Amino acid sequence: MTEKLDLQRRRLCETVEKVLDQKMRTPKDFDFLRDQIYQKLNVLISSTTLKRIWGYLSEESTPRDSSLSVLARFAGYADYESFCNRQSDGELPSDSILGRCLHVTEELAVGDRVILRWNPLRVCVIEYLGSAQFRVLSSEMTRLQPGDTFFCATIIEGEPLYLDRLCQEGRPPVGYVCGKKGGISYEVIR
């Protein structure tokens, strides 16, 4: 049983590193992750706790489910249990090859919001309008502006996001790519 728990914890760490687009190798890496978690979730988890979870410290300890849930939420899951439920016996689900995938027309309802993040420090909140169409509600450090609309049928964690028919005031519709380097992460808010 502990082997399975260790495997799930290791997979969670790998998933977090993929979302962060950075391996955890040095104390500064763990400080960076701590800061990113706080920025994204407004939850403080200590660098020491993160080091223990990754096995960077040689102490024998079992991380709390609450700490693992914070990491799972950072990676886009509801909690640690939800992350574990997505894992099968020793194999990643098939959609993990490309990363977590959101099939817009099947999984979103009109009015649902999605927070998109990509490097360097870009954040955009979009609202689903139905029929694969979105409206930008807010954006930070990106060319997308509140009120812009676009079409997108699939959002894949860790991959670039391709926006179709991006309409910005006074301009003809164009294609636009978010997260060309390192892809995007997303969080659905219902």
SVG drawing of the C-alpha trace seen along z (x, -y; Angstrom):
<svg xmlns="http://www.w3.org/2000/svg" viewBox="-25 -50 45 52">
<polyline fill="none" stroke="black" stroke-width="0.4" points="0.0,0.0 2.8,-2.4 4.4,-1.7 1.2,-2.8 1.1,-6.0 4.7,-6.7 4.0,-6.3 1.0,-8.6 3.0,-11.2 5.9,-10.9 3.4,-11.4 1.9,-14.4 5.4,-15.9 6.1,-15.2 2.7,-16.8 3.5,-19.9 6.9,-20.2 5.3,-19.9 2.8,-22.7 5.6,-24.8 7.8,-23.9 10.7,-23.5 12.4,-20.6 12.8,-20.9 16.5,-20.6 17.7,-23.3 16.4,-25.2 15.7,-28.2 13.5,-26.0 11.3,-25.1 11.2,-28.8 10.0,-29.6 7.3,-26.9 6.1,-28.1 5.8,-31.6 3.9,-30.4 1.5,-28.4 0.8,-31.4 0.3,-33.6 -2.1,-31.1 -4.0,-29.8 -3.4,-32.4 -2.3,-29.5 1.1,-29.4 2.9,-26.1 6.5,-26.1 9.5,-25.4 10.5,-22.8 7.2,-20.9 7.7,-21.0 11.3,-19.6 9.9,-16.8 7.2,-15.9 9.8,-15.7 12.2,-13.7 14.8,-16.5 15.2,-16.2 16.2,-12.8 13.7,-13.0 11.2,-10.2 7.8,-11.8 4.4,-11.4 3.0,-14.5 -0.5,-15.6 -3.3,-15.1 -3.9,-18.9 -0.4,-19.6 -0.8,-17.1 -4.2,-18.7 -2.6,-22.1 -0.2,-20.7 -3.0,-18.9 -5.0,-22.2 -1.9,-23.9 -1.8,-21.3 -5.5,-21.9 -7.2,-19.2 -9.9,-19.7 -7.8,-18.0 -5.3,-15.1 -8.1,-12.5 -9.3,-13.8 -5.7,-13.6 -5.3,-10.0 -8.7,-9.0 -7.4,-10.0 -4.5,-7.6 -4.9,-3.9 -2.9,-1.0 0.6,-2.1 -0.4,-3.9 -1.2,-7.5 -4.5,-8.1 -4.3,-8.4 -5.0,-12.2 -1.9,-12.7 0.3,-12.2 -0.7,-15.6 -1.6,-16.9 -5.0,-17.5 -7.6,-18.3 -10.7,-20.4 -13.3,-19.6 -15.1,-23.0 -18.5,-22.1 -18.8,-18.9 -17.4,-20.1 -18.3,-23.8 -21.7,-25.5 -22.5,-29.1 -21.1,-31.5 -18.3,-29.2 -15.0,-31.0 -11.5,-29.7 -8.3,-31.2 -5.5,-30.8 -1.8,-31.2 1.3,-31.0 4.9,-32.3 6.1,-34.9 3.5,-35.6 0.6,-36.1 -2.9,-35.6 -6.2,-35.8 -9.8,-35.2 -12.3,-34.2 -16.0,-33.5 -17.7,-30.7 -20.5,-32.1 -21.5,-28.8 -20.8,-27.1 -17.0,-27.1 -17.0,-30.9 -15.3,-32.9 -15.1,-36.5 -12.0,-37.9 -13.0,-39.3 -9.5,-40.4 -5.9,-40.0 -2.5,-40.7 0.7,-41.1 -1.0,-39.9 -2.3,-41.4 -5.8,-40.1 -8.1,-42.8 -11.4,-42.7 -14.2,-42.4 -12.2,-40.5 -14.0,-37.3 -12.6,-34.2 -13.5,-30.5 -11.7,-27.5 -12.9,-23.9 -10.1,-22.3 -7.8,-23.5 -4.8,-21.3 -2.6,-21.8 1.0,-22.2 0.4,-22.9 0.0,-26.2 -3.6,-27.5 -4.8,-28.3 -7.6,-31.0 -9.7,-31.1 -11.3,-34.2 -10.0,-36.5 -12.1,-39.7 -10.6,-42.9 -12.2,-46.2 -11.6,-47.9 -9.6,-45.0 -10.5,-42.0 -10.7,-38.6 -7.3,-36.8 -5.7,-33.6 -3.8,-34.0 -1.5,-31.6 -1.1,-31.8 1.8,-30.0 4.0,-29.3 6.9,-28.4 5.9,-26.0 2.1,-25.9 -0.7,-27.1 -2.2,-26.0 -5.9,-26.4 -8.4,-26.4 -12.2,-26.2 -14.3,-28.3 -18.0,-27.4"/>
</svg>
